[in-house]
Amino acid sequence: MKVVVCVKQIPDPATPYKLEEGTNWLVRPSEQVLDDTDRYGVEMGLQLAQANEGTVTLVSMGPAGNAQGIRQALAMGADKAVMVEDDGLRGSDALTTARVLAKAIQNEGFDLVIAGTESTDGYSGVVPQMLSELLDAPALTYATKVETDGSAVTIHRQTAAGYDVVESDLPAVVSVTAGVVEPRYPTFKGIMDAKKKPVETLTLGDLDVDKADGQKVASITDAPERSAGRKVEDDGEAFNEIITLLQQRKVI
Amino acid sequence: MANVWVFVEETNGAPSTLGLELLTKARDLGETTAIYLGAGGDEAFSTLGAHGAASVLHANAGDRLPSGPVAAALAEKAAADSPDLILFGQAYTDRDIAGRLAARLGVGVLSNASDVRVTGDGVEADHEIFGGAQVATAAMSGGPHIVLVRPKSFTAQPSDGGTPSVAVLDLPDAGKSEAKVTESHVEEREGPQLGDAAVVVSGGRGLGSPEAYELVEKLAKPLGAATGATRAIVDAGWVPYAKQVGQTGKTVKPDIYIACGISGAMQHLVGMKDSATIIAINKDPDAPIFSVADLGIVGDLHKVLPQLIEALENR
């Protein structure tokens, strides 16, 4: 079974994000990290591939930089990676991203595509669904549990009320929530092996993709600031401040 | 007049609140058609009409996963009717259909919108970035424009709208995109729900351990509050995803929001910063949560919360 996992390198979320002057694109340093939510997809892919004698290929779009984030995912156990990097892809929207990933995935061939539900830097939250449309496959989304026998796939799909059991034949696209599985930490051997694993780099020209017109960020304005209120150091009695405020607001 | 479509999903036999919020907004933007997904019925259709839908396109997917067939049907309909704007909510099924539809039509999607405007030459949508510190306004070219709007961006209000005309949206065979829903599980939930509680008490990493979430629950009880959580402790498996407040979770706007051991990551702030009154307890005096808090207590929540709970319980 061929499992493809979509992964993304993002600026470290612990650092403040900045926008580029003029274009309003997110500034991406050469040192990026694996989006934490992708660790769940990688782990899920590894477990399903192992159970079905399959392979796991990572597919990623964006500035490769030092590829540290991709190496993180390879160190977990993925077999190889395909990275699409092209200056012409800067500022891409979700549709262009999905078109690029779909082409790269089609080139690899796939039975199951796994992606996170949304990235931590962009949050558009629609790339897996767009991918499924472009790949002519069902989108089994927001999975909290995934099972496959190599010919069909069944998931628990998160809903507002609880969850649905959803099933389809393969090939399929599955988006996974954090918590679908517990991601492993790379071992020392995994980290060493990752350095020797194949990482293929493609450009826009290799893939024949139309860049979508998409949307332009026309302006950025400061949101009306919420005035910070009082800050009180706890002296053992600060809970009374909360009681007083709750009384003023007539909650108690 | 702009031709505006609004996707509305049926929830518990009636149009979802999110869908009615979008309809309320859409009726000021143009001539509105509700795309209604569910069993349907006169009562549901008249609610849609009251909130501004001049017409209803009714789709019932039965036990099929709706995204494939509904997107295919809407793409065909859009080619014929040329809507200027299609509004969806930032919600599970909405995202599924919007994404597939956009890819089919070859148009972009603007996600996480907090407001949307029809201008002379197209559509503009605002979305908050950096946890709500700034607002980015995106102008969209081409069309139709597909916009995903965050819940609670608008308030659902019936107007004097009449009974809408109703037509059936036939769903085609989705071929290889077909998937089946074989079971639906409703998780039993006790107490007030996050979406509509007047008071919300949430916990974050600062609780220190999954067991300490009990403090959040104990504080919620005497206040009749719903309990929430940050993504960090949901990802860590301390509490279920249904409790997550933030960008990837629920958006809440209660009268009172009490943040316990929450640093105030962007991802969390965007889901709660519009609460009327925010109270934060955190031991780090520089935590970003204090910049939005009306009352910030710098201290050890393991000391403050038990005192607060005891005081409330003794009242």
Chai-1 contact restraints between the chains, C-beta under 6 A:
chainA,res_idxA,chainB,res_idxB,connection_type,confidence,min_distance_angstrom,max_distance_angstrom,comment,restraint_id
A,D93,B,G108,contact,1.0,0.0,6.0,A-B,restraint_1
A,A94,B,V109,contact,1.0,0.0,6.0,A-B,restraint_2
A,L95,B,G108,contact,1.0,0.0,6.0,A-B,restraint_3
A,Y123,B,Q247,contact,1.0,0.0,6.0,A-B,restraint_4
A,S124,B,S111,contact,1.0,0.0,6.0,A-B,restraint_5
A,G125,B,R95,contact,1.0,0.0,6.0,A-B,restraint_6
A,G125,B,S111,contact,1.0,0.0,6.0,A-B,restraint_7
A,V126,B,R95,contact,1.0,0.0,6.0,A-B,restraint_8
A,V126,B,G99,contact,1.0,0.0,6.0,A-B,restraint_9
A,V126,B,V109,contact,1.0,0.0,6.0,A-B,restraint_10
A,Q129,B,D96,contact,1.0,0.0,6.0,A-B,restraint_11
A,Q129,B,G99,contact,1.0,0.0,6.0,A-B,restraint_12
A,Q129,B,R100,contact,1.0,0.0,6.0,A-B,restraint_13
A,M130,B,G99,contact,1.0,0.0,6.0,A-B,restraint_14
A,M130,B,A103,contact,1.0,0.0,6.0,A-B,restraint_15
A,E133,B,R100,contact,1.0,0.0,6.0,A-B,restraint_16
A,E133,B,A103,contact,1.0,0.0,6.0,A-B,restraint_17
A,E133,B,R104,contact,1.0,0.0,6.0,A-B,restraint_18
A,L134,B,A103,contact,1.0,0.0,6.0,A-B,restraint_19
A,D136,B,K176,contact,1.0,0.0,6.0,A-B,restraint_20
A,P138,B,S177,contact,1.0,0.0,6.0,A-B,restraint_21
A,P138,B,A179,contact,1.0,0.0,6.0,A-B,restraint_22
A,A139,B,S67,contact,1.0,0.0,6.0,A-B,restraint_23
A,L140,B,A179,contact,1.0,0.0,6.0,A-B,restraint_24
A,T141,B,D96,contact,1.0,0.0,6.0,A-B,restraint_25
A,Y142,B,Y92,contact,1.0,0.0,6.0,A-B,restraint_26
A,A161,B,V186,contact,1.0,0.0,6.0,A-B,restraint_27
A,G162,B,H185,contact,1.0,0.0,6.0,A-B,restraint_28
A,G162,B,V186,contact,1.0,0.0,6.0,A-B,restraint_29
A,G162,B,E187,contact,1.0,0.0,6.0,A-B,restraint_30
A,Y163,B,H185,contact,1.0,0.0,6.0,A-B,restraint_31
A,D164,B,V181,contact,1.0,0.0,6.0,A-B,restraint_32
A,D164,B,S184,contact,1.0,0.0,6.0,A-B,restraint_33
A,V165,B,T182,contact,1.0,0.0,6.0,A-B,restraint_34
A,V165,B,E183,contact,1.0,0.0,6.0,A-B,restraint_35
A,V166,B,L65,contact,1.0,0.0,6.0,A-B,restraint_36
A,V166,B,A179,contact,1.0,0.0,6.0,A-B,restraint_37
A,V166,B,V181,contact,1.0,0.0,6.0,A-B,restraint_38
A,E167,B,K180,contact,1.0,0.0,6.0,A-B,restraint_39
A,E167,B,T182,contact,1.0,0.0,6.0,A-B,restraint_40
A,S168,B,A179,contact,1.0,0.0,6.0,A-B,restraint_41
A,A178,B,D235,contact,1.0,0.0,6.0,A-B,restraint_42
A,A212,B,G108,contact,1.0,0.0,6.0,A-B,restraint_43
A,D213,B,S141,contact,1.0,0.0,6.0,A-B,restraint_44
A,D213,B,G142,contact,1.0,0.0,6.0,A-B,restraint_45
A,G214,B,G108,contact,1.0,0.0,6.0,A-B,restraint_46
A,Q215,B,G108,contact,1.0,0.0,6.0,A-B,restraint_47
A,Q215,B,L110,contact,1.0,0.0,6.0,A-B,restraint_48
A,Q215,B,A138,contact,1.0,0.0,6.0,A-B,restraint_49
A,Q215,B,M140,contact,1.0,0.0,6.0,A-B,restraint_50
A,K216,B,A139,contact,1.0,0.0,6.0,A-B,restraint_51
A,V217,B,A136,contact,1.0,0.0,6.0,A-B,restraint_52
A,V217,B,A138,contact,1.0,0.0,6.0,A-B,restraint_53
A,A218,B,T137,contact,1.0,0.0,6.0,A-B,restraint_54
A,A218,B,A139,contact,1.0,0.0,6.0,A-B,restraint_55
A,S219,B,T137,contact,1.0,0.0,6.0,A-B,restraint_56
A,I220,B,Q134,contact,1.0,0.0,6.0,A-B,restraint_57
A,I220,B,A136,contact,1.0,0.0,6.0,A-B,restraint_58
A,T221,B,V135,contact,1.0,0.0,6.0,A-B,restraint_59
A,D222,B,Q134,contact,1.0,0.0,6.0,A-B,restraint_60
A,A223,B,G132,contact,1.0,0.0,6.0,A-B,restraint_61
A,A223,B,A133,contact,1.0,0.0,6.0,A-B,restraint_62
A,A223,B,Q134,contact,1.0,0.0,6.0,A-B,restraint_63
A,A223,B,V135,contact,1.0,0.0,6.0,A-B,restraint_64
A,R226,B,V292,contact,1.0,0.0,6.0,A-B,restraint_65
A,A228,B,S291,contact,1.0,0.0,6.0,A-B,restraint_66
A,G229,B,A293,contact,1.0,0.0,6.0,A-B,restraint_67
A,G229,B,D294,contact,1.0,0.0,6.0,A-B,restraint_68
A,G229,B,L295,contact,1.0,0.0,6.0,A-B,restraint_69
A,R230,B,L295,contact,1.0,0.0,6.0,A-B,restraint_70
A,K231,B,F290,contact,1.0,0.0,6.0,A-B,restraint_71
A,K231,B,G296,contact,1.0,0.0,6.0,A-B,restraint_72
A,V232,B,I297,contact,1.0,0.0,6.0,A-B,restraint_73
A,E233,B,V298,contact,1.0,0.0,6.0,A-B,restraint_74
A,D234,B,I297,contact,1.0,0.0,6.0,A-B,restraint_75
A,D234,B,G299,contact,1.0,0.0,6.0,A-B,restraint_76
A,D234,B,V304,contact,1.0,0.0,6.0,A-B,restraint_77
A,A238,B,I297,contact,1.0,0.0,6.0,A-B,restraint_78
A,A238,B,G299,contact,1.0,0.0,6.0,A-B,restraint_79
A,F239,B,V304,contact,1.0,0.0,6.0,A-B,restraint_80
A,F239,B,Q307,contact,1.0,0.0,6.0,A-B,restraint_81
A,F239,B,L308,contact,1.0,0.0,6.0,A-B,restraint_82
A,I242,B,I279,contact,1.0,0.0,6.0,A-B,restraint_83
A,I242,B,L308,contact,1.0,0.0,6.0,A-B,restraint_84
A,I243,B,A311,contact,1.0,0.0,6.0,A-B,restraint_85
A,L245,B,L295,contact,1.0,0.0,6.0,A-B,restraint_86
A,R249,B,T277,contact,1.0,0.0,6.0,A-B,restraint_87
A,V251,B,V199,contact,1.0,0.0,6.0,A-B,restraint_88
A,V251,B,I256,contact,1.0,0.0,6.0,A-B,restraint_89
